[in-house]
Amino acid sequence: MNSTLKFSISQEGIDCLLGETEKKRISNYINIKKININRDTNIETYELEYRRRNTNTLTVISIDSEQIQKDKILKLSKYGVDISDDNKTLVSQFLYSILQTAPITITTDGYGWKRDNSQEIFIADKILSASPMKEEVIKNTDKLDLKPNGEIENWLNMYDKYVKGHKYLELSVVFGLSAPILNYLSPNYPDLSTVLLHISGDSTSGKSTASMLAVSTAGNPNQISSNSLVRKWSGTENSIIATLEDVSGIPIVFDELSAFRGDNLTQLAYTITDGVGKARAKVDGELNKPKNWNTVILSNGEATISSKTNNNTGIKARVFEYPNISWTKSADQAEAIKEICCNNFGHLLPLFIKNLFEYGTNKITEIFEKERKILKDKLPNSRLKNRIVTKLSVFTTTARLLIETNTLDISYSDILHILYEQELSSMTNREIGIIAYEKLLQYLLANRAKLSYNSYKQLGFLNDNSIFIIREQLTEIFRELKFEDSSIILKDWNKRDFLVKTEPDRQLTRKQENNESLIGYTIKIPKEYHSYFFPSVIQQNKDFSPHIPSIKDMPLESVDDLDLS
C-alpha cells in the first residue's frame, strides 16, 4: 500500500490528489461513517455510506472489517458500491486512511446487566445507566419487543384495581421483575442459573393471565407478535433454545406445555436451566462459542413438568412448580388484566432498573443475603436446601426492593408465605423417598416384636443387616403411614440403593419359608440402626436403650451416602 497517496472526499465522490492542483476521481462517494466495536466479542464492523453506482442514491450498510481489504473489496460491488478491478486498490487505500478519524461506537449483544468501562448498564429496549456513559453504546438485537407501549398510568391503575391484594397475581408480577435481580446476582452465586417456574391447572385457573401479567412488566405479551415475550412450547427444541440465547434479565413465557412435541422434555429442561446453548460450527468448520442466557422463565400448562418427566428427581430440584392455584378470581378480572396488559406494556421493568440505580445497586446483594438468612432459618433441612434457598431468595429480594425503591406497593409477607408453603410441599415430594424410609424404620422399631430373625413373623424377618417385608404387608404399612403411591417410593429407594436385590433390574426378592414362596422387598438397614434390630447386639446389651436415631437428625446433604452395609 502506497501510504504517500492523499485523498479528498466530497458528496460527489473520492479524488486521489496527484499534485498541488491536479486530482483524479476514483469513485463515487464512499465513506466509513462509524466504527462499531462489539464489547462482547471485540469484533469491529463498519457503517459504510455510499452513493449507488447506477441510481446515485445515498445508502448505508454494515460491513465486516475485512471487506475493505483490496483482495476482498470488489465484493462490495454487489451492493451497488462503485468498485471495480480498476479502482479497488485505491478505494481500499482511501478507506484505510480514514479509519483513524472515524467515530467509534461500542455495541453489545443480548439483554441484561453488563459492565462498560467499570460502569453498570442494563440493556432492555434502551440502554439504562446510573450516569451518562463515556462512550456511545448501542445494542445489536431486537429479538424481543421491549419497546414500551401505551401508558404506564394505565398499567398501574390496572394493578391497583385488579392485582393489588390478590397475592398470587402479586407473586406473578414479582416473578417477572425478578429476572434482572437474578441476572445481577448470578456472577457471584453459582446456584443462580436460569430459573424455570411452571404454573399448572385447568383452563379457568388464570395461569395464562398470570403469565402475561408477569412479562408485561418488561415487554410485549401478545402472542401474535413475532418477537413477543410469550412463546409456545410447540416450537422445536432448537427454536426454544434459540429464543433464549443472549437473553438475560428479561422474563420469558413458554405457553401451554401440552403443545410440546419434542423428544426429550427432561433434557430440554436441564438445558434451559443450565443456561448454555450448543456450540455451532462456523462456515470454516470451527466452533462458535456457545451462547448463554440467564433469566426467569415462566411456563404454564394443565399438567406439571414433573409429571411429564417421569417425576425425575433432578428436574424437581431445578423447576419450581405451582400447581392447582387460582391465579384469578373471575373471568372478568382475567379479561380486564389481559386487555390492559396487551395494550400497555414494557414500562415497569425499566422504571424498576432506573429506581435501582438511584437506590444503589450495591444494596441488592446486601438485601439478598438478609433474605437468604430468613429463608434458611425458616425452611427445614433437606439435601437441596442451600440451592433452593438461594433461588427463592431472588423472589423475596425482588419484593423487598420493589417496596424499598417505591416502584410498586406489594405485600412482602404474602410473597414470603406463598414461597415458603410451596417449598414445604415441594420438599415433601422431592424428598419422599427419604421421608418414607425414615418413617418405615421408625415404624419397624416401634413394632420390633413383630419381626423375627431368619423366619417370618407378622411383619417380616431380619437377615444380613436387612429386613424382608412381604409385598402386601409393605403396601399396608405405607397406607398406614399416609403414603398413597408406593411405586414412586420404591423407585426412589431403588435409585438410592436402599433395597437388596437378587437381580439387578428387579426390586422384588423371593424367600422360602416352610416350603412357601414369599415375595417382598428386602430393605437395607443403616449401621446406626443395627443395635436396635439384630440379636447379636441386643443380647450383649440387654438393658441398652439409647436414643433412637432419626434420619432427620442427620446432615441430609450427605443422606445419599448413608452407610447401608
TORNUPA-350802 format. One line per 4 residues: number of its first residue (from 0); for each residue y, z, x of C-alpha. Coordinates in steps of 0.05 Angstrom, whole numbers, plus 5000, padded with zeros to 4 digits. Each point is the difference from the previous one (the first is absolute). Last residue first. Example, Ala and Ser with C-alpha at 12.3 -4.5 7.8 and 13.67 -1.06 7.14 Angstrom:
1	4979,5143,5273; 4931,5013,4973
END
This chain:
564	3959,6094,4530; 5055,4996,4948; 5057,5017,5048; 5061,4981,4960
560	5035,4939,5030; 5026,4971,4935; 5033,5068,4989; 5044,4988,5060
556	5068,4993,4967; 4972,5048,4949; 5011,5060,5045; 4949,5048,4969
552	5019,5052,4949; 4990,4953,4941; 4931,4985,5027; 4984,5071,4981
548	4963,5051,5042; 4964,5057,4966; 5029,5065,5026; 4946,5043,5032
544	4937,5027,4967; 4950,5022,5054; 4955,5055,4975; 4936,4962,5011
540	5025,4967,5064; 4937,4978,5037; 4966,4981,4936; 5061,4959,4977
536	5002,4961,5064; 4928,4978,4997; 5004,4991,4924; 5053,4945,4997
532	5056,4999,4949; 5055,5049,5017; 4993,4997,5076; 5002,4924,4998
528	5067,4994,4964; 5047,4992,5060; 4948,4952,5030; 5016,4950,4944
524	4944,4987,4950; 4975,4929,4991; 4982,4978,4930; 4933,4969,4983
520	5006,4963,4934; 4946,4992,4947; 4934,4970,4980; 4939,5045,4996
516	4929,4972,5003; 4949,5049,4974; 4936,5015,5038; 5021,5073,5003
512	5069,4982,5026; 5011,4934,5037; 5072,4982,5017; 5038,4935,4992
508	5071,4986,5025; 5059,4965,4966; 5062,4974,5035; 4967,4936,5022
504	5025,4948,5052; 4976,5034,5063; 4933,5025,4972; 4977,5071,5004
500	5071,5023,4988; 5029,5069,5012; 5067,5002,4964; 5069,5025,5023
496	5008,4939,5045; 5073,4991,4980; 4986,4931,4972; 4940,5025,4960
492	5040,5059,4975; 5053,4953,4973; 4948,4957,4966; 4970,5064,4971
488	5067,5022,4973; 5015,4933,4967; 4930,4999,4969; 5009,5071,4972
484	5053,4978,4950; 5017,5058,4953; 5013,5056,5049; 5015,5063,4959
480	4958,5049,5043; 4949,5006,4943; 4997,4924,4996; 4988,4996,5076
476	4944,5052,4993; 4967,4960,4945; 5001,4937,5043; 4971,5040,5057
472	4942,5023,4955; 4986,4928,4979; 4995,4977,5072; 4957,5058,5024
468	5034,5040,5055; 4977,5003,5072; 5041,5048,5044; 5010,4989,5074
464	4995,5037,5066; 4928,4977,5009; 4975,5021,4930; 5026,5036,4940
460	4974,4988,4930; 5026,4979,4932; 5035,5028,4939; 4944,5034,4961
456	4953,5013,5059; 4969,4943,5041; 4964,5019,5064; 5020,4997,5073
452	5046,5062,4996; 5021,5021,4931; 5063,4990,4959; 5015,5033,4933
448	5017,5066,5035; 5057,4965,5037; 5037,4988,4935; 5068,5024,5024
444	4987,4966,5066; 4980,4936,4964; 5065,5000,4960; 5042,5012,5063
440	4965,4942,5035; 5010,4956,4938; 5073,5018,4996; 5012,4982,5073
436	4964,4933,4994; 5037,4983,4935; 5067,5013,5033; 4982,4959,5062
432	4975,4942,4958; 5060,5003,4953; 5050,4998,5057; 5038,4937,4977
428	4989,5015,4926; 5024,5072,5006; 5056,4979,5046; 5024,4949,4950
424	5008,5054,4947; 5036,5046,5048; 5042,4940,5023; 5021,4985,4929
420	5021,5072,4989; 5042,5002,5063; 5033,4932,4990; 5017,5016,4928
416	5028,5069,5019; 5042,4974,5057; 5031,4945,4956; 5014,5050,4944
412	5033,5049,5049; 5043,4945,5029; 5028,4980,4932; 5047,4941,5012
408	5074,4990,4996; 5012,4938,5043; 5039,4980,5061; 5035,5067,5012
404	4977,4999,5073; 4965,5067,4994; 4968,4982,4933; 4972,4933,5021
400	4981,5033,5066; 4957,5053,4966; 4964,4947,4959; 4988,4958,5062
396	4974,5060,5039; 4952,5016,4942; 4975,4928,5004; 4993,4998,5076
392	4966,5068,4997; 4941,4968,4964; 4985,4959,5063; 5001,5057,5049
388	4962,5046,4953; 4944,4949,4992; 4991,4993,5076; 5002,5075,5011
384	4952,5015,4943; 4947,4948,5016; 4942,5046,5014; 5023,5049,4947
380	5038,5065,4997; 5035,5020,4936; 5070,4972,4984; 5062,5045,4995
376	5012,5020,5072; 4992,4928,5024; 5043,4975,4942; 5058,5045,5017
372	4992,4989,5075; 5001,4925,4992; 5063,5005,4958; 5035,5039,5055
368	4979,4948,5051; 5027,4944,4956; 5067,5035,4991; 5010,5001,5076
364	4974,4929,5008; 5051,4974,4949; 5057,5041,5029; 5010,4953,5058
360	5017,4946,4949; 5067,5034,4989; 5029,5010,4930; 5047,4940,5007
356	4943,4956,5026; 4954,5027,4946; 5052,4983,4947; 5001,4928,5023
352	4924,4999,4998; 4999,5028,4929; 5053,4949,4978; 4957,4945,5031
348	4940,5026,4960; 5039,5009,4935; 5029,4931,4989; 4943,4949,5002
344	4993,4993,4924; 5036,4990,4935; 4972,4945,4955; 4925,5013,5007
340	5012,5075,5005; 5038,5000,4934; 4946,4963,4963; 4943,5040,5031
336	5031,5067,4983; 5015,4980,4928; 4930,4973,4991; 4967,5063,5025
332	5043,5046,4957; 4987,4958,4938; 4925,5000,5015; 4999,5075,5001
328	4992,5061,5045; 4996,4965,5067; 4960,5017,5062; 4941,5026,4960
324	4953,5017,5058; 4927,4981,4999; 4992,4989,5075; 5047,5013,5058
320	4963,4981,5063; 5026,5008,5071; 4963,4952,5045; 4982,5014,5072
316	4954,5060,4996; 4965,4974,4938; 4991,4934,5035; 4962,5034,5057
312	4954,5035,4950; 4980,4934,4967; 4993,5014,4926; 4964,4934,4990
308	5063,4960,5018; 5020,4980,4929; 4991,5072,4975; 5044,5024,5058
304	5054,4949,4980; 5005,5031,4931; 4991,4957,4938; 5053,4978,4949
300	5045,4973,5054; 5059,5017,5044; 5021,4996,5072; 5061,5028,5034
296	5011,4987,5074; 5043,5044,5044; 5020,4970,5067; 4982,4984,5070
292	4984,4928,5017; 4974,4965,5062; 4991,4929,5025; 4945,4985,5050
288	5026,4972,5067; 4987,4926,5000; 4936,4977,5033; 4998,4942,5049
284	4968,4935,4978; 5059,4954,5015; 5017,4993,4926; 5002,5076,4995
280	4940,5041,4977; 5008,5056,4951; 4990,5074,5016; 4982,5034,4934
276	5045,5050,4965; 5015,5073,5016; 5024,5052,4950; 4937,5043,5003
272	5009,5015,4925; 4997,4927,4981; 4942,4985,5047; 4958,5058,4973
268	5015,4979,4929; 4979,4929,5017; 4935,5025,5031; 4982,5039,4936
264	5023,4943,4955; 4949,4953,5032; 4985,4932,4971; 5065,4985,4965
260	5009,4988,4926; 5051,5054,4984; 5024,4991,4928; 4972,5068,4979
256	5050,5032,5048; 5059,4985,4955; 5065,4996,5038; 5012,5007,5075
252	5068,5034,5009; 5042,5001,5063; 5049,5052,5026; 5049,4982,5057
248	5001,5042,5063; 4959,4950,5040; 4981,4929,4982; 4985,4958,5062
244	4934,4978,4970; 4987,5027,4930; 5000,4936,4960; 4957,4967,5053
240	4948,5054,4990; 4996,4985,4926; 4997,4926,5015; 4943,5009,5049
236	4960,5042,4949; 5010,4945,4949; 5048,5014,4943; 4975,5031,4934
232	5026,5068,5020; 5067,4975,4975; 5069,5012,5030; 5059,5043,4978
228	5055,5001,5052; 5020,4930,4976; 5005,4942,5049; 4972,4947,4954
224	5037,5028,4940; 4959,5001,4936; 4975,5070,5019; 5068,5030,4987
220	5008,5064,5040; 5057,4974,5043; 5026,5048,5052; 5002,5069,5031
216	5007,5051,4943; 4966,4949,4955; 4938,5015,5041; 4984,5067,4966
212	5021,4979,4930; 4954,4940,5003; 4941,5044,5019; 5016,5052,4946
208	5005,4945,4948; 4934,4970,5022; 4966,5069,4995; 5028,5014,4931
204	4936,5031,4973; 4992,4950,4943; 4958,4950,5038; 4948,5051,5020
200	5003,5041,5064; 5008,4995,5075; 5054,5014,5051; 4984,4982,5072
196	5042,5022,5059; 4989,4967,5067; 5037,5032,5059; 5014,4958,5062
192	4991,5038,5065; 5027,5070,5006; 4941,5034,5034; 5028,4983,5069
188	5064,5040,4988; 5058,4986,5046; 5008,4925,4987; 4984,5012,4926
184	5061,5042,4981; 5049,4945,4984; 4948,4955,4966; 4976,5057,4956
180	5072,5016,4981; 5015,4926,4986; 4940,4995,4953; 5014,5067,4965
176	5050,4967,4953; 4947,4964,4959; 4953,5061,4996; 5059,5045,4982
172	5016,4953,4942; 4927,5005,4978; 5004,5076,5004; 5061,5000,4953
168	4957,4960,4952; 4946,5053,5005; 5049,5057,4989; 5033,4973,4938
164	5064,5043,5003; 5041,4942,5025; 4967,4934,4985; 5024,4971,4933
160	5073,5020,4990; 5023,5023,5069; 4960,4946,5036; 5024,4946,4952
156	5072,5022,5013; 4986,4996,5074; 4973,4929,4994; 5059,4977,4959
152	5049,5034,5048; 4967,4963,5058; 5021,4934,4969; 4964,4934,4994
148	4961,4973,5059; 4997,5026,5071; 4969,4950,5050; 4933,5028,5021
144	4958,4939,4983; 4945,5004,5052; 4981,4943,5048; 5073,4992,5019
140	4990,5002,5075; 5039,4992,5064; 5046,5059,4998; 5069,5000,5031
136	5032,5044,5053; 5070,4990,5026; 5011,5042,5061; 5033,5068,5009
132	4980,5021,4931; 5049,5036,4954; 4977,5071,4985; 4943,5034,4963
128	4962,4935,4991; 4974,4955,4945; 4979,4928,5010; 5001,4963,4934
124	4945,4985,4950; 4960,5055,5034; 5003,5013,5075; 5016,5070,5022
120	5038,5013,5065; 4998,5057,5050; 5042,4989,5062; 4972,5007,5070
116	5020,4928,5015; 4963,4978,4937; 4948,5047,4971; 4960,4978,4940
112	4984,5028,4932; 4974,4955,4945; 4991,4927,4988; 4971,4939,5035
108	5026,4962,5059; 5063,5011,5039; 5058,4957,5025; 5052,5016,5054
104	5058,4951,5000; 5029,4969,5063; 5063,4957,5003; 4995,4937,5044
100	5040,5004,5065; 4946,4995,5052; 4956,4956,4956; 5054,4946,5005
96	4974,4969,5065; 4928,4998,4976; 5022,4958,4941; 5038,4951,5045
92	4941,4991,5048; 4953,4985,4942; 5050,4950,4972; 5004,4967,5068
88	4924,4994,5008; 4989,4976,4928; 5053,4945,5003; 4962,4935,5011
84	4933,5021,4974; 5034,5018,4935; 5033,5059,4966; 5053,4999,4945
80	4968,5054,4957; 4972,4972,4935; 4946,5054,4992; 4947,4953,5030
76	5047,4992,5060; 4985,5072,5020; 4935,4976,5031; 5041,4968,5056
72	5017,5071,5025; 4930,5011,5027; 5002,4972,5072; 5074,5016,5008
68	4991,5073,4978; 5040,5014,4937; 4938,5013,4958; 4979,5057,5047
64	5047,5049,4964; 4968,4990,4932; 5043,4968,4947; 5038,5022,4939
60	5036,4945,4962; 5073,4987,4979; 5027,4934,4973; 5068,4965,4997
56	4994,4931,4968; 5011,4938,5043; 4951,4962,4956; 4961,4962,5053
52	4998,5044,5062; 5009,5065,4964; 5057,5043,5025; 4976,5062,5035
48	4994,5076,4997; 4941,5033,5036; 4987,5073,4986; 4958,5020,5060
44	4937,5043,5007; 4984,5053,5052; 4936,5041,5000; 5006,5074,5019
40	4943,5015,4951; 5027,5057,4959; 5073,4993,5019; 5000,4926,4981
36	5057,4968,5039; 5041,4949,4961; 5047,4957,5040; 5056,4970,4959
32	5041,4937,4989; 4962,4956,5048; 5037,4935,4992; 4988,4926,4988
28	5055,4950,4980; 4978,4928,5008; 4974,4979,5067; 5015,4979,5072
24	5073,4979,4995; 5025,4985,5071; 5062,5028,5032; 5055,4977,5048
20	5063,5039,5010; 4987,5049,5056; 4933,4970,5015; 4933,4985,4968
16	5004,5052,4945; 4939,4996,4954; 5021,4998,4927; 4968,5033,4940
12	5018,4979,4930; 5050,4992,4944; 5007,5074,4984; 5019,5010,5072
8	4964,5017,5065; 5016,4991,5073; 4951,4995,5057; 4999,5011,5074
4	4946,4977,5049; 4994,5039,5065; 4937,5035,4976; 4958,4938,5008
0	4932,5020,4973
END
